[in-house]
Each structure stands twice: as C-alpha cells, then as structure tokens.
Amino acid sequence: MKRLSSRLLSWYRKNKRTLPWRDRADPYIVWVSEIMLQQTRVEAVIPYFERWMRLFPDVRALAMASEQDVLNAWEGLGYYSRARNLHKAARLVVDGHDGEIPRDLEKLRKLPGIGRYTVGAIASIAFNMDVSTLDGNIKRVYARFFDVTEPIDSLAGEKILWNLADENIPKGQAGDYNQALMDLGAMICVPKNPRCLICPVMEFCKARQNGTQEQRPVMKPKKDVPHYVHAAGIIIKRGKVLLAHRPSKGLLGGMWEFPNGRVIGEPAKELAKALKTGYQLKLRLKQGANIQNKTALGVVQHAYSHFKVTVYAFECELVSMSKDKNLKWISLKELDKYPMGKIDRQIAHRIGQQNRT
C-alpha cells in the first residue's frame, strides 16, 4: 500500500483539479466546501461557493447573518438542511469556541451537520491530521481497489470501506491522499466506463484484475419512487402575492412557498380542500383560470431524492383567511428576496412573466 499511496500522491501533485477551495488550509473554507459538495457535483458547487465566501467570508460573518440571507445564498443548491446546519453550527462555534473551529474531533463532530465524513475532511485537509474520510468518489475507488462485493450503501459495506480507509492512510499526508482519491474518482475511476488504461494505480486494482470494475461498486436495489400531486393557490392582490413560510425543520425548512396541498383526485376540484387543511384559506378559482387557457400558471414538476412531485398552479381569489403567522403578503417586486425551492421559484418566474406582459 505504500507503493499505491506514493504513486497516487505523485499523480495528484501533477494532475490535481484547480478548485477555489484547494490549497487553502482555512478550516472554515474546507468545511463550507465539503458541506456543499455532499451529493452535489463540483461544477454546480463552484459558483455557489464563490458567492458564499463573498457574502460570508468567515465563521463570524455567517453566524451574524439571518436565516433568510443564508437560505437565499443557498437557493438552487438543494438539500437545504445543509445550509441551516451550517448556520446553526457557525453560531455555536462563535458562542462556544470563540469563533475557532475546534480541532478536537469529538467537539467537531457535535456540531450540526458534521458527520464522520466531514470530520475526516476538515481534520486531514485543514488540520493535517492522519484521519480518513469517505465521499462518493472515495467509496467507488476503494470498492474497485479491493473488489468489495458488499453494497457500499449498506451498513456492512460502509464498515468495510471505513476500515479500508483507516488502514491505508499514509502518515503525515492524509490531506493530500484523501483529495487524491477524490480526484481519481472524479477524473478516472468514474461511475461508468472507468478509464482504467490511464489510471496511475491500475496495477493495484483488484476489480481490474478480476474484470469486475464495471460491476463495482455494488449498490442496494433502488426502491420505487413515489409520485405526488399538489395543487397551489396563487393569490395576487394590489401588487402583492400571498406566501407561506415553511417550518424550520424538514424538507425545504425555512423556505417560502405558494400555499399548496396534496391532492388525490382532480387538482382543480380538490384545491379548496387542500388549502383549507394546510392554511385555513378559503378560495375560489379566478374566473377563467384553468390549466388549459392562457391565464393559467400551468404545471410544474420536480424530482427530489426520494419522491417526485407535480404541482398544478391555479390563479385564485381570496374569500377569507386565518390569521396564520406563517402567511405573508409579499410585493411582486420583492419575490426574489424570499428563498424558495425550485418548484415555487418556477411559479414565481411565471408570475413575473405574466405581470410584464
């Protein structure tokens, strides 16, 4: 394994990716980048990271920001609990650690949103500790290096990979080694059609020797993805539109949305029931508003990680509403200031287009 790490590190020094968070040992920078990179492609992360660092250049700036500003900066990157946890953790770092991200791994692990993978990345890259880490790329590389037959998304598979990662960390070089594995997985040991012939460590790969590289990593069978249908009521009055503020926990926590609810039958007929249940709104469809004609806001679809949703957006007139503190009239000109998920942002764009024509 010393030969493997030596060969891999040599390749990394010559071929490593140029990334805005690379070669900067600031633990805050490493932390933000690693959280953003979870389940998200590097190409998508780069502009968000650069904007984030302009808005919140250090942990104190992030701690002082409002949740709405934080979610606005994150909008479009998805998995919004990552942003909320970053924000909460920054405040804990300022309040409990005098603004210094703790080097103690147990204290680091107690911060919201920081698990074993993130601890390993921060400890090895920012603090130069001999600590392993496992992201999606590293899991795939190790699954092929050692021809792991257990599904890597199972408890047994993860245990095997963590043991392999711990056993193969080169002393004093964990940061570069972990990043070399990440780059190898991103550039050569890719998910489909791995580029084995140009791999600098091909001779060490058991899956290559066994001819199983295309079958690795093994994954558990995917479950059927449920599909839900929602109806949304778009209520515009005197240049303002009614929005609802989602609870701080759960899917899209802290984001804003157009009042909506899940329906089983025909969306237009079940709209009133859906909104009465969730928001205590009494509405009627705006005259002539339906999915087919030009005054409708139409249908918006989106796939989340574990389900799909189709939202039918209807222009409505308000009959009555409760004094729900989570409901707020927002100026149409200020919709961009309110963080939304992708579905509601698409609806907001359609409202903007309609009001400009």
Summary of the structure (lengths in Angstrom):
residues: 357
radius of gyration: 24.2
end to end distance: 65.7
largest distance: 74.2
contacts: 1107
relative contact order: 0.11
helix: 48%
strand: 15%
